[in-house]
Amino acid sequence: MKLDRGSLFYKITKISGIVWVACIIGVFTILGYVIGVRKEMFDKAPEVFAFSLLGLVLLGSLAFLIGLVSFTSLILVRNSKKTQNKLLFLIKLALILAILPLYLLAYILKPLEFIKRLKRLGLKGLLPKPIHLKPLLTSAVALIIIAFVMFPIWVGGYWVAGEMTAYQLGYVPEDMAIVGTGSMYPTWPKGTKGKS
């Protein structure tokens, strides 16, 4: 996957990635210092640690979001042969961001090209004759990052959004206390909705 290193999107992606990794290192450093060295929990530690941790988490989340948008834009610009309408570009960007891990897997694995080569050349033709190590390692690292970092983040994000929506719409069942279970017809506590 060759990317245009002179592009503004590439520079934004690189800076965002560096900031994101620095925030992750900072979070683990603060956690290690407060819990490991000071032997305290955050409710007993000075407030500066909690505020620093919160700031690093927010900054890291923002850097991750900016990096993803710029990286996806970089891929879209690279794949388009001609200049395109800005509205169409934004619609494509939103749709690809919604399924980004799956899009990146398809972008790296190229399943259509794989099937065409399999039909044309058979199993022996799948491996290139001169095997270059660098592209193979780059693809393997990209697949690992997508599978173990991005995909869980996306699934977790959709799960949280679904849970919050269900809670706001009242689809989450609530426990209700039942009084007097000694008979076939339990009696509900006074003031219960629907009690006559």
ZALUMBA-517393 format. One line per field, with one value per residue (C-alpha): residue in one letter; x, y, z. Coordinates in steps of 0.2 Angstrom, whole numbers, plus 2048, in hexadecimal, padded with zeros to 3 digits. Layout:
# ZALUMBA-517393
residu = c(a/...)
c1 = c(X/...)
c2 = c(Y/...)
c3 = c(Z/...)
//
This chain:
# ZALUMBA-517393
residu = c(m/k/l/d/r/g/s/l/f/y/k/i/t/k/i/s/g/i/v/w/v/a/c/i/i/g/v/f/t/i/l/g/y/v/i/g/v/r/k/e/m/f/d/k/a/p/e/v/f/a/f/s/l/l/g/l/v/l/l/g/s/l/a/f/l/i/g/l/v/s/f/t/s/l/i/l/v/r/n/s/k/k/t/q/n/k/l/l/f/l/i/k/l/a/l/i/l/a/i/l/p/l/y/l/l/a/y/i/l/k/p/l/e/f/i/k/r/l/k/r/l/g/l/k/g/l/l/p/k/p/i/h/l/k/p/l/l/t/s/a/v/a/l/i/i/i/a/f/v/m/f/p/i/w/v/g/g/y/w/v/a/g/e/m/t/a/y/q/l/g/y/v/p/e/d/m/a/i/v/g/t/g/s/m/y/p/t/w/p/k/g/t/k/g/k/s)
c1 = c(800/809/804/808/814/814/801/7F9/7EE/7FE/806/7F6/7F5/807/806/7F5/7FD/80C/801/7F5/804/80B/7FB/7FA/80B/807/7F7/800/80E/802/7F9/809/810/800/7FB/80C/818/80D/802/7F2/7E2/7DC/7D0/7DE/7EB/7ED/7E1/7EF/7F1/7DE/7DE/7ED/7E6/7D6/7DF/7E9/7DA/7D1/7E0/7E3/7D1/7D1/7E2/7DB/7CC/7D6/7E2/7D5/7CB/7DC/7E2/7D1/7D1/7E3/7DD/7CE/7D8/7E5/7D8/7CF/7D6/7CE/7C8/7B7/7A9/7AC/79B/79D/7AE/7A7/799/7A6/7B0/7A2/79D/7AF/7B1/7A2/7AA/7BC/7C4/7BB/7BF/7D2/7D1/7CA/7D7/7E6/7E0/7D8/7CC/7C6/7D8/7DB/7CC/7D1/7E3/7DC/7D1/7DE/7EE/7E8/7F0/801/7FF/7FA/80B/816/826/832/82C/830/831/82D/81C/817/81C/813/803/805/807/7F9/7ED/7F2/7EF/7DE/7D9/7DF/7DD/7D1/7C4/7C1/7C0/7B3/7A9/7AA/7A4/795/791/791/787/77A/779/777/76A/760/762/75B/74D/748/74C/757/74D/74D/74C/73B/739/72C/723/71A/720/718/709/706/701/70F/70B/714/71A/70F/711/716/711/702/6FC/6E9)
c2 = c(800/80F/820/831/837/849/84B/855/846/83C/849/84B/838/836/844/83D/82C/833/83C/82D/822/82F/830/81D/81D/82C/823/813/81D/827/817/80E/81C/81F/80D/804/811/81C/80C/817/817/827/82C/82E/835/847/84E/852/840/83E/84E/849/838/83F/84C/83E/833/841/847/835/832/843/83E/82D/834/841/834/828/835/83C/82A/825/835/831/820/827/835/828/81C/829/82C/83D/84C/849/853/858/852/841/840/844/837/82A/82F/82D/81C/815/81B/812/801/806/7F6/7EC/7F8/7F7/7E4/7E4/7F2/7E7/7D6/7DB/7CC/7CF/7CF/7BF/7B6/7BC/7B5/7A5/7A2/7A7/79F/792/790/790/7A1/7AA/7AC/7B9/7B1/7BD/7BE/7CF/7D0/7E2/7E3/7D2/7D8/7E9/7E0/7D4/7E3/7EC/7DD/7DB/7ED/7EC/7DC/7E0/7F3/7FA/7EC/7EB/7FE/7FE/7F0/7F8/809/801/7F7/806/810/802/801/813/814/806/80D/81E/816/80C/7FB/7F6/7EB/7F1/7E5/7E6/7E0/7D3/7D2/7C3/7B5/7A8/7A7/7A4/7B6/7C1/7D2/7E1/7EF/7FE/80C/800/805/7FB/7F5/7F7)
c3 = c(800/7FA/801/7FB/808/802/805/812/817/81A/825/82F/831/836/843/84A/84B/855/861/863/867/873/87C/87E/885/891/897/89B/8A4/8AF/8B3/8B7/8C2/8CC/8CE/8CE/8D6/8E1/8E5/8E4/8DB/8D2/8DF/8EC/8E0/8DD/8D0/8C4/8BF/8BC/8B1/8A8/8A4/89E/893/88B/888/880/876/870/86B/861/859/855/84D/843/83D/837/82D/825/822/81A/810/80A/804/7FB/7F2/7ED/7E6/7DC/7CB/7C8/7D3/7DA/7E2/7F4/7F9/7F1/7FA/80B/808/803/812/81E/817/817/829/82E/829/829/82F/822/815/81A/81A/808/803/809/805/7F4/7F3/7E1/7DB/7E5/7DD/7CC/7CE/7D6/7C7/7BA/7C1/7CE/7DF/7D9/7D2/7E2/7E9/7DF/7D8/7E0/7F2/7FA/80D/810/808/810/821/81E/819/828/835/82D/82E/841/845/83C/844/856/858/84B/84A/85D/85E/851/858/869/862/859/869/874/868/867/87A/87D/86F/877/888/882/879/889/881/890/89C/8AE/8BD/8C7/8D9/8DC/8ED/8F4/8E9/8F4/8E8/8D6/8D4/8DA/8E1/8DB/8E6/8E8/8DB/8CD/8BC/8B5/8C6/8C8)
//
